[in-house]
């Protein structure tokens, strides 16, 4: 029997969030003005240490007995008149002879395939029953409270428990940023879950942000990931372990580095007088160029050749040399961790990239001296 089953989320700890956010803001300034490779590691260590201290200082077993306001609002919305749930159908099935939580959960999953929505609905039904125990208008009067609580317990401790916990812990941020990013809440939850699963490099996550949100909303998308991660960390039932959150803070920090590097790259390249790209297209072209060589720096020669062929076909070789030199200067200010998680590997990739660009410049100079054009 499940006793007093509720989904809990801690109120936001603003001090923690502000401390973490200040660290990342500081990092975004350093990405422009510092070339020291230690910046990335120092920031990652600082955030991991803060997370470790915060989690170690939490009192075990001391849970908040109240449902977080954001989750409570979402539960109310599920059963609101303007979004009616098929209560009669649910009640009829729940009252069937021999009903158990496993059978009831399978039935509910058919009606609500999204586990997050189903968790919220079950929570809403439990709250409604508890609040309307003696009320004549209780729509769920015949449905055993124990069945609802056991079903919710089975759901949030099942195979998808990590995603459900993450969804509940970040419900407020997901709802808020859904309109800002013009994406439905399920899409954002799935993207956040993919991020916390640590299955892909941050640069791939950044690439997906560009594909999903566009160049103008990448910063907003990163803000969503950052705030959602901080809220998840600070919840009473976090979706990840302390070690996982340490890795996620490093990944989130690297996303901040990549975002700042891309903004610096775009603004610096826009100052290059030799680029003749229509204003309506230049931002997308530059960010795609940036993503290409950051994702695959060892093939920078191919990326630069394609960029020159597509955007500088009628420029003389001297212009192309100037653009490549400008590109070298911009990239020289990137922290090594823009290219890889490991500082040494990032430094190697960055140095190899610079050598490739220098080789391209030498080749262009030789071609120019021979009176040929570079294609």
C-alpha positions in Angstrom: 0.0 0.0 0.0 1.3 3.4 -0.9 1.2 5.9 1.8 0.6 9.6 1.0 2.0 9.4 -2.5 2.9 12.8 -3.9 5.4 14.1 -6.4 7.6 16.7 -4.6 9.8 19.5 -6.0 11.8 21.8 -3.9 11.3 25.5 -4.1 14.0 27.1 -6.1 17.2 28.0 -4.2 17.9 31.4 -5.7 21.3 31.6 -4.0 22.5 28.5 -5.6 21.2 29.4 -9.0 22.6 32.9 -8.8 26.0 31.5 -7.8 26.1 29.1 -10.7 24.8 31.6 -13.2 27.4 34.2 -12.0 30.1 31.6 -12.7 28.9 31.0 -16.2 28.5 34.7 -16.9 32.1 35.2 -15.8 33.2 32.4 -18.1 31.4 34.1 -21.1 33.4 37.2 -20.5 36.7 35.3 -20.2 36.1 33.4 -23.5 36.4 36.7 -25.4 39.3 38.2 -23.5 41.4 35.3 -22.2 43.5 32.7 -24.1 44.5 30.8 -21.0 43.5 27.1 -21.4 43.1 26.8 -17.6 39.9 29.0 -17.7 37.6 26.1 -18.7 39.0 23.6 -16.2 38.9 26.2 -13.4 35.3 27.0 -14.1 34.3 23.3 -14.3 36.1 22.5 -11.1 34.5 25.5 -9.3 31.0 24.4 -10.4 31.6 20.8 -9.6 32.9 21.7 -6.1 29.8 23.9 -5.5 27.5 21.1 -6.5 29.4 18.6 -4.4 29.2 20.9 -1.3 25.5 21.7 -1.9 24.5 18.0 -2.2 26.6 16.9 0.8 25.1 19.6 3.0 21.5 18.5 2.2 19.8 16.7 5.1 19.0 13.1 4.1 15.4 12.2 4.4 14.3 15.7 4.9 11.7 16.2 2.1 9.3 19.0 1.4 5.8 17.8 2.2 4.2 20.3 -0.1 3.9 20.0 -3.9 5.8 22.7 -5.6 3.6 25.6 -6.9 4.5 25.1 -10.5 3.6 21.4 -10.4 0.4 22.2 -8.5 -0.6 24.6 -11.3 0.1 22.1 -13.9 -2.0 19.5 -12.1 -4.9 21.9 -11.8 -4.6 22.7 -15.5 -4.9 19.0 -16.4 -8.3 18.8 -14.7 -9.4 22.4 -15.5 -12.8 22.9 -17.3 -11.0 24.1 -20.5 -8.9 21.0 -20.6 -11.3 18.3 -19.5 -9.9 14.8 -18.8 -12.2 11.9 -19.8 -12.9 11.3 -16.1 -16.0 9.2 -16.7 -14.1 6.7 -18.8 -11.2 6.5 -16.3 -13.6 6.1 -13.4 -15.5 3.3 -15.2 -12.3 1.4 -15.9 -10.8 2.0 -12.4 -13.9 0.5 -10.8 -13.8 -2.7 -12.8 -13.7 -5.9 -10.8 -10.3 -7.0 -9.7 -8.6 -3.8 -10.9 -4.9 -3.4 -9.9 -2.3 -0.7 -10.4 -0.4 -2.6 -13.2 -3.5 -3.0 -15.3 -4.7 0.5 -14.6 -1.3 2.0 -15.5 -1.4 0.1 -18.8 -4.8 1.5 -19.6 -3.8 5.1 -18.6 -0.6 4.8 -20.8 -2.9 4.2 -23.8 -4.8 7.4 -23.2 -1.7 9.4 -22.2 1.4 8.2 -24.0 3.5 11.1 -22.6 4.7 9.9 -19.1 5.0 13.4 -17.8 1.4 14.3 -18.6 0.3 11.0 -17.1 2.2 11.6 -13.9 0.7 15.1 -13.6 -2.8 13.7 -14.3 -2.5 11.0 -11.6 -1.1 13.6 -9.2 -4.1 15.9 -10.0 -6.6 13.0 -9.4 -5.0 12.2 -6.1 -5.1 15.8 -5.0 -8.7 16.1 -6.1 -9.7 13.0 -4.1 -8.0 14.2 -1.0 -9.5 17.6 -1.2 -13.0 16.3 -2.0 -13.3 13.4 0.4 -16.6 14.5 1.8 -17.8 16.5 -1.2 -21.0 15.5 -3.1 -19.5 16.5 -6.4 -16.4 14.3 -6.2 -16.1 12.9 -9.7 -13.7 10.2 -8.4 -15.7 9.1 -5.4 -15.8 5.4 -6.5 -12.1 5.3 -7.4 -9.9 4.0 -4.6 -7.3 6.5 -3.5 -4.9 3.5 -2.9 -5.2 2.5 -6.6 -4.3 6.0 -7.8 -1.3 6.2 -5.4 -0.1 2.7 -6.3 -0.3 3.5 -10.0 1.6 6.8 -9.6 4.2 5.0 -7.5 4.5 2.3 -10.2 4.9 4.9 -12.9 7.5 7.1 -11.3 9.6 4.1 -10.2 9.4 2.4 -13.6 11.8 2.3 -16.5 11.2 6.0 -17.4 11.7 7.3 -13.8 14.7 9.5 -14.7 12.8 11.3 -17.5 9.7 11.8 -15.3 11.7 13.1 -12.4 13.6 15.5 -14.8 10.3 16.6 -16.3 8.7 17.3 -12.9 11.8 19.1 -11.6 11.9 21.4 -14.7 8.2 21.8 -15.3 8.2 25.5 -14.6 11.1 26.3 -16.8 9.8 24.1 -19.6 6.4 25.8 -19.6 8.0 29.2 -19.6 10.5 28.6 -22.4 8.0 26.7 -24.5 6.5 30.0 -25.7 9.9 31.8 -25.9 11.4 29.0 -28.1 8.1 28.3 -29.9 8.4 24.6 -29.3 5.9 22.4 -27.4 6.8 21.3 -23.9 7.3 17.6 -24.9 10.0 18.6 -27.4 11.8 20.6 -24.8 11.6 17.9 -22.2 12.9 15.4 -24.7 15.9 17.7 -25.5 16.7 18.2 -21.8 16.4 14.5 -21.2 18.8 13.8 -24.1 21.2 16.3 -22.6 21.2 14.8 -19.1 21.6 11.3 -20.5 25.2 12.4 -21.5 25.0 10.5 -24.7 26.5 13.2 -26.9 29.1 15.9 -27.0 28.1 19.4 -26.0 28.9 20.6 -29.5 26.4 18.2 -30.9 23.8 19.5 -28.5 24.7 23.0 -29.7 24.2 21.9 -33.3 20.8 20.5 -32.4 19.9 23.8 -30.7 20.6 25.6 -33.9 18.6 23.1 -35.9 15.6 23.3 -33.5 15.6 26.9 -32.4 17.5 28.8 -35.2 20.5 31.2 -34.9 18.5 33.9 -33.1 17.2 31.6 -30.3 20.3 29.5 -29.4 21.0 31.8 -26.4 17.4 31.4 -25.2 17.7 27.6 -25.7 20.9 27.6 -23.6 19.3 29.7 -20.9 16.5 27.0 -20.7 19.0 24.2 -20.4 21.0 26.1 -17.7 17.9 27.0 -15.6 16.4 23.6 -16.0 19.6 21.9 -14.9 19.9 24.2 -11.8 16.3 23.5 -10.9 16.9 19.8 -11.3 20.0 19.9 -9.1 18.1 21.8 -6.4 15.1 19.5 -6.3 14.3 17.1 -3.4 14.2 14.2 -5.9 16.9 15.0 -8.5 16.9 13.0 -11.7 20.7 12.3 -11.6 23.4 11.4 -9.2 25.9 13.8 -7.7 28.6 12.6 -10.1 26.3 12.8 -13.1 25.4 16.4 -12.2 29.1 17.2 -11.9 29.6 16.0 -15.5 26.5 17.9 -16.6 27.7 21.1 -15.1 30.9 20.7 -17.0 28.9 20.0 -20.2 26.7 22.9 -19.6 29.7 25.1 -19.0 31.2 23.9 -22.3 28.0 24.8 -24.0 28.4 28.3 -22.6 31.9 28.4 -24.0 30.8 27.3 -27.4 27.9 29.8 -27.4 30.2 32.7 -26.5 32.8 31.6 -29.0 30.2 31.4 -31.7 28.9 34.9 -30.9 32.5 36.3 -30.8 33.2 34.5 -34.1 30.1 35.9 -35.8 30.7 39.5 -34.6 34.4 39.3 -35.6 33.7 37.8 -39.0 31.1 40.5 -39.7 33.9 43.0 -39.4 35.8 41.4 -42.2 35.4 43.7 -45.2 36.0 41.0 -47.8 32.8 38.9 -47.2 30.1 39.7 -49.7 27.2 37.8 -48.2 23.6 39.1 -48.2 22.6 40.5 -44.7 19.6 38.2 -44.6 21.8 35.1 -44.9 25.1 35.9 -43.3 24.3 35.0 -39.7 23.1 31.5 -40.6 26.0 31.0 -43.0 28.6 32.0 -40.4 27.1 29.9 -37.6 26.9 26.9 -39.8 30.5 27.5 -40.8 31.4 27.8 -37.1 29.6 24.6 -36.2 31.3 22.7 -39.0 34.9 23.4 -38.0 34.2 23.1 -34.3 32.4 19.8 -34.8 35.1 18.5 -37.1 38.2 20.6 -36.8 40.5 18.1 -38.5 38.6 18.8 -41.8 38.9 22.5 -41.5 40.5 22.7 -44.9 37.4 21.2 -46.5 35.1 23.5 -44.6 37.1 26.7 -45.5 37.3 25.6 -49.2 33.6 25.2 -49.3 33.0 28.5 -47.5 35.3 30.3 -50.0 33.8 28.6 -53.0 30.2 29.4 -51.9 30.8 33.0 -50.7 34.0 34.3 -52.3 33.9 32.8 -55.8 34.6 36.2 -57.4 37.2 37.5 -54.9 40.9 37.7 -55.8 43.3 35.4 -53.9 44.5 38.3 -51.8 41.0 38.7 -50.3 40.8 35.0 -49.5 44.2 35.1 -47.8 43.0 38.1 -45.7 39.8 36.2 -44.7 41.8 33.1 -43.7 44.2 35.2 -41.6 41.2 36.9 -40.0 39.8 33.5 -39.2 43.1 32.4 -37.6 43.1 35.5 -35.4 39.5 34.9 -34.3 40.1 31.2 -33.5 43.3 32.0 -31.6 41.2 33.5 -28.8 39.0 30.4 -28.4 39.6 28.4 -25.2 40.8 24.9 -26.1 37.7 23.4 -24.5 35.6 24.7 -27.3 37.0 21.8 -29.4 37.1 19.0 -26.8 36.3 18.2 -23.2 39.9 17.3 -22.4 42.2 20.4 -22.4 45.2 18.6 -24.0 43.0 17.2 -26.8 41.4 20.5 -27.4 44.8 22.3 -27.5 46.0 19.7 -30.1 42.9 20.1 -32.3 43.2 23.9 -32.0 46.9 23.9 -33.0 46.3 21.4 -35.9 43.5 23.7 -37.1 45.8 26.7 -37.1 48.5 24.8 -39.0 45.9 23.8 -41.6 44.8 27.3 -42.1 48.4 28.5 -42.3 49.1 25.8 -45.0 46.1 27.1 -46.9 47.4 30.6 -46.8 50.8 29.4 -48.0 49.2 27.6 -50.9 47.2 30.6 -51.9 50.3 32.8 -51.8 52.2 30.4 -54.1 49.2 30.2 -56.4 49.0 34.0 -56.5 52.7 34.2 -57.4 52.1 31.8 -60.3 49.2 33.9 -61.6 46.5 31.3 -60.9 43.2 31.5 -59.0 42.4 29.4 -56.0 39.3 27.2 -56.3 
